[in-house]
């Protein structure tokens, strides 16, 4: 599995699957979620509604992932995952790592070979970028190795500004 860093807007990425930093309601929101629904069009929300009416009556739990169409985006699927809200008093790292692991699991079940991730939880959910980068990169790297390894060929982290890109670049270097 190749890990690539890019700076830009995730909704412009031509990949098999784009990951959305959603919330449990799956009904849209701000940040990446808002941009994906705006550019992807109403088909995405329609499928999210159907998921809420069937498998996820109580919403998508934190750390889990589910796919819908990507509507008009230049991707085939959107994989929605719910990151944890950052807490200084409680370690929720396992939930953040789970977002990456479960998203790749869903990507495998779809047959997606290329997947773009935003830095989940680092916006409205306030997770510090350096820590989030370390958790994201090591979760993805772990999923790409070992016996039950993911078949995803390329994971692209799409960072929204130069600062976030630099943090991910440093974290990747430090991992060796
Ligand atoms: N492309 C790539 N990255 C982006 C984009 C974009 N178009 N827009 C923002 N970012 P956030 P969260 C970066 O807030 O923290 C929503 O309301 C942003 O700079 O999108 O997981 C949901 O509905 C930040 O680094 O997601 C939830 O309620 C990162 O993406 C809640 O926000 C994640 O920021 C989820 O919060």
Boltz pocket constraint, residues with backbone or C-beta under 6 A from the ligand:
constraints:
  - pocket:
      binder: B
      contacts: [[A, 8], [A, 9], [A, 10], [A, 11], [A, 21], [A, 22], [A, 23], [A, 28], [A, 29], [A, 30], [A, 31], [A, 32], [A, 33], [A, 34], [A, 35], [A, 83], [A, 118], [A, 119], [A, 120], [A, 121], [A, 122], [A, 123], [A, 124], [A, 125], [A, 126], [A, 127], [A, 158], [A, 159], [A, 160], [A, 164]]
      max_distance: 6.0
